[in-house]
Amino acid sequence: MSKILLFIGRPYTVFSDNLKYAFLSYVEHGTEFEPIYLTPNIQEYDLLRSADLPVIHFEHEEDVADLSPSLGAVVSDSHDWRARPKLYESLAAVPFINLWHGLPLKKVGLNTLFGHPKIADFELSKTISLMSAGIAAYVSTSKKLTEDIWKRSFHAEDYPVLGYARNDVLFRDVKAHEELNVDLDAFSYVMGMKDAGNKIVLCCPTFRESSQYSLNQLGYHLEQMNAFGERHDISFLLKLHPIFPEADIDLNLSRVKVIDHKSDVYPILKYTDALVTDFSSIFFDYLLLNKPILFFTNDLQEYRSVDRGLSYRFEDVVCGPLCSNLEQLFSYLSDFGSLDSLEYQSIRCDLRDYVHEVQDMDSALRFARYIDARYGADSGALLKESCEVPMHFRRTIAAE
């Protein structure tokens, strides 16, 4: 039996992002390893098991040690698992392929330490350094981005330009299992409002390092947005970051729909008409749709100096109107046609081509082929030998 290609998600997300699409692609196309998704989240486990996908649930980190002899490589869209000592000890001996989960408007990895007060925190600096180095492969979207940002943020042996697997659904319809963890109620809302002649504006505010923030503090007053939407035939779809403090917003508003904050929004993106965001890296992916993007932030200076910090000068990557309050945002949205001016289109396309060297629906397939070619039996990168998944784990695998 082949060794295991182990997929590990982030602790605060559920089956989504690059990991979801890379995993599904390897299940379909991979040949050299046995793909298994590992999760401590019982809801995520049940979701994958219901679809007959190979998944293991674990409750204690030390239990994963029994998998070590069977492992070939670890794949994740984060390095968070490396901060769990016993889990890291069990998995550190095999290559780690980092898919990451967002293009770098915000500083990430080692880059967060440069010119930031957190470098004075020795333990935090050490943790970030350990988590950001010793990576076998770091998946990138362009050579230019690799040189400018990724090599300063993460130390890896290879930076393959494969594209982000999650972006495949921007170019095609969803395939089998890709509808898993999609908010179908929100999807139905979007399609219904489009049929009614509404423009769909996706709003994606990101989190702040400080725990003291809320939608209102960031300028999102939902009742005002709803009233504006009713007057102008615009429907707002609100997707919060998975760790945003206001996860459950129960409002019965006709023109504001709050999407499940831990759901996979990517299959819905192509049905929206514009994006409103602040510092979320989703806007880099949205560039592939060549649709209007508006930037809405009332704390730009604070975010630059106190919070995470930015990889680029914000003004250099803004490819649409910059708004600091709802009145400005409404002013631009009330003249929707002007948002798609040739000037904005040109800026978006230039930035898109810098960020995305590949612009097609085959990024997940490239990942599967890359894994087999670089780490498979004939590559010499790994010692392959017949092995078995320990029996107490084998019984939790949904698909043999």
N, C-alpha and C positions, 0 to 999 in steps of 0.2 A: 504493500500500500504506500502511496505517496506521502510525503511529509505534509504538515498542515501549514496553510497560509492563514494566519489568524488575524481577523479584522476586529479592531477595538474602537468603539465610539467614545465621544466625549461624555463625561459624567452628567452633564446638564442638558443633553439633547436626546432625542429619540430618532431612530432610523431615518436619516436625512443627509443632505449635503454630499460632498464628494465621496464619502465613505459608502453611502448607500449605493450610489451608481457604480462605483468601482467594484464593490462586492457583487452586485447583481451581474455585472459584466463578466467577472471572473467565474461565477457560477455557470454562466452560459458558454463562455469561450475558453476559459483556462483549461490547461491539460496537464501541467506539471505538478500541481499541488492539490491537496484537498482543502477547499475553502470552508472556513468555519467562522461564524460571527460570535464574539464573546461579549456578554453583557451582564452586569449586576442588576439590571432593571427588569423586574419580572413582567412589566407591561410590554416592554420592547421584546422580551423573549417570547411572550404569548403571540405578539403580532407576527413575528417571523415564523414561529412554529405553525400558526394558522395557515401560512402560505407554503408549508412544507419546505422551508429553507433551512439549511444546516446551521443551527444555533445552539450555543451552550450558555446556560445560566450559572453564575457562581455567586455564592454568598460571602465567602471568605477569601481574601487574597491568597492565603497560603495554599488553598485548594488548587490554584492554577499551576503550582509547581509540578504536579503530576503530568501536566501536558508538556513540560520542557523537553523530554527526550524525543517527542514526536514533532516538534516545531521545525519549520523551514524558514519562516520569516514572519514578521509582524507588520501589519498595515494599520495606520490610523490617520485621522485628519487633525490630530493634535498630539502634543507631547504630554498631555495631562497625566496619562497613565504612568509616566516615568516618575511622577511625584509621589507615587504610592510605593514605598520601599519594598514590600514583599512581592508585589506584582512586578516591579522592575527587576528584582533579583531573579525571578522566574523566567523572564523574557529577554533579559539583556544580552544573552549569548548569541542570539540570531539577528540577522539584518533587520533594521527598522526602516520601512518606507513611509515617509511622511507626506500625506496628500494635502495637508493644511486645509483651512476652512475659509480663507478670505484673502483677497488681494490687498496689498499693504498700504492703505491710506493711513491707518493707525500704525504706530511703531509696534513691532513684534519681536519676540526672541531677544537675542543679544543686543539688538538695536535699541531696545527700550532702556538700556543702561547708559547709553551715551548722552551726556548732558542732562541727566535727570537725577533728582534727589535720591531716588531709590538705590543708586549705586553705592550710597553710604551705608545701606543696610547690608551688612556682609552676608548674613544667612540667605536673604532674598537674592542677592547677586549670585551667590554660589548655586542656589537652586536653579535660577534661570540659566546659568552657564552650563550646568550639567544636563538640563533638559534640552538645550538647544544645540548640543554638539553630539558627535558620535552617531550621526545619521547615515545610513547606507545610501539612501536616495531621497531627494526632496523634489517633488513634482512641481514644475514651473509651467508658466503659460507663455513665456518668451525669453529669449536669450538676453535681451536688453534689461528686462526686469530682474533676471538672475544676477547680472553684474551690478546693477544699481542698488538692489535691495536685498535679495535673498542671501547672497554670500556674506553680507554684513550681519544678517539676522540669524542664520543657521549654518553650522558647519557640517557639510555632507560630502560623501565621496563622489556623488553624481547628482546633477540637476537636470533630469530629462525634461525636455519641452514636450509634454503630452497634451496640454490643455486640461481644463477642469472638467471632470466627469459629469458634474451636475449640470453643466451648460449644454449637454447634448439635447436635452428636452426643449431648449429654446429653438431648435432647428427641426424638430419632428414631434410626432405624437408620442405619448407614453407607451411603453411596451409592458409586457407581463411583469407584474409585481412592482412596477414603478409607481403605481397608484397607492401603494402602501404608505400610510402616514400622511397622505394628502387630506387636507380639510375639505371634504366633499360638499359640506354645507356651504362653505365660502365659495367653492367653485361654482355651485349652482346659483348662488347669489350673483356672482360676476356675470355668468352667462345670461341670467334673467334680466339684469340691469342693462347689459349691452343690447339685448333684444328690445328693450324699452327705449333705446336711444341715448342712454347715459354714457358719458366718458368714465372710465375706471381709472382712478388715481391711487396707486399703491404708496402707502406711507410706511417707511421703515426707519424709525429712530433707533439708534444703537444705545447700549448701556454706557454708564459713566463709572469710573473707578470708585467714586464716592457713592455710598449707599443712600445719601440724602438727595434723591432726585425723583421726579414723578413726571407724568405726561403734562400736567399743568405747568410745572416748573420749566419744562422744555418748550412750552408755548402751544401745546396741542389741547385746545379747548373743544371737545367733541361736539357739544351742543351747537356752538357757533359754526363748526364745520358742516354739521348736518343741515343747518338753516341755509348756508351758502349753497350746498349741494342741491337742495330742493329748488332753489331759485335758478340754478344754472345747469340742471340736468347732469350733475357730476356726482358720482358715488365714490366714497373713500373706503379703501380696503386697508385696515391697519394691522401690520405685522410687527410685533415687538420682538426684540432680541430674546433668546431663550432664558436669559438670566435677568430680564427686566423685572423690577420689583412689583409692577402691577400686572400680574399674569392673567387674572380673571376679571374682565370688565364686562359686566352684564348690563348692557344698555339696549333699549328697544328703539333704535334710531333707523329711519328709513334710508338714509344716505351715508351711514357709517357702519361698516361691518368689521368686527374684530375677529381676525383669523386666529386659530389655535396657535399660541406662541411657540409651541414645540413641533408644529407640523412642518412638512416640506412644501415650501411655497413655490419652488421652481417650476413645476408643471403649470402653474397659474400665470407666471410672469408674462408670457407672450400674449395673453388675452387682456392685459392692462394697456392703458393708453399713455401713461406717464408715471414717473417715479418721483416721490418726495423723500429726501433723506438728509441726514446731517453728516456723520462721519462713517457711516456703514459702508463696508467694502462691496455691498451688493451693487452699488452703482457701477463698478467696473464691469461686472457681468452684464448688467442691463445695457451697457454700451453695445453689446452684440445685437440688440434689437433695433438700434438706431431710432429710439423714441425719446421724447423730451424728458429731461431730468432737471428737477429743481432742488436747490439746497436750502434747507430750512434749519437755522441754528441761531439761538440767542445767547450762546456761551462760547463762541469761537476762541476768544482770547484766553479764557479760563481753561478750555480744553487743551490749548497749545501748551500752556505753562504749568498747569497743575495736574491735569489728568494724564492720559496716556502719551500725548505728544503725537506729532504727525511725521510721516516719512517724507512728505513733500510739502512745499509751501502751498497752503490750501488754495490760494488764488491761482496757482499754476495748473491745477487739475479741475477746477470748477468749469463745467461744460454746460452751464445753464444758469438761470437767474439765481442770485444769492439773496435770501430773505431772512430777516431777523424777527419778524412777527407775522401773525396771521393776516393782517391787513395787506401787507406786501404780497404774501402768498396768494391771497384771493385776487389781488389786482392782476397778477400774471395769469392765473387760471381762468379768469373771466374773459381773457382774450387768448383762448387756447391755440388758435392758429399761429400766433406769433411765436409760440414756444418752439415751433419746428422750422424756424427761419434757416436760411442757408448758412448764416454765420454760426448758429449753434450746431447745425449738422456737421459743418466742417471741423469744428473743435472736437465734437464727439468722435468723428471718424479718425482724426489724428491720434487722439488718446486711445481709442480702441485698438488701432494698429500697433501702438507701442506696447500695450498690455497683452494683447492676444495675437500671438504669432500664428496660431492655428484657429480657424473660425469655421468649424464644421460640427457634425454630430457624431464624431468618432473618437472623442477623447477617452471614453471608458474602454472602448475596444483597444486603443493604443496602450492603455494601462495593462490590460490582460496580456497583450503580446509582449510588452516590455518585461513584465514579471517572469514570464516563461523563458524569454530569450536571455535575460541577465542572470536569473537565479535558478533556472531549471537544471535538469540532469546533465546537460552537455556544456553548461556554462563554466563550470569550475568554481563558481562563486560559493556554492554550498556542497557539502557532502551529503549525497542522497542515499538513503538506505531504507529498507522495508521497515515499517513501524506500525504500531496500532495505537489508536486513541484509547486511553485507560477506560476500562469498562464502566466505572461509575460516572464518567462523562459521556460515554457512547450512548447511554440510554436517554440522554437529553438532546441528542442530535435528531432533528426532525427528518432530515433527508439523508439517506445513506448513499 
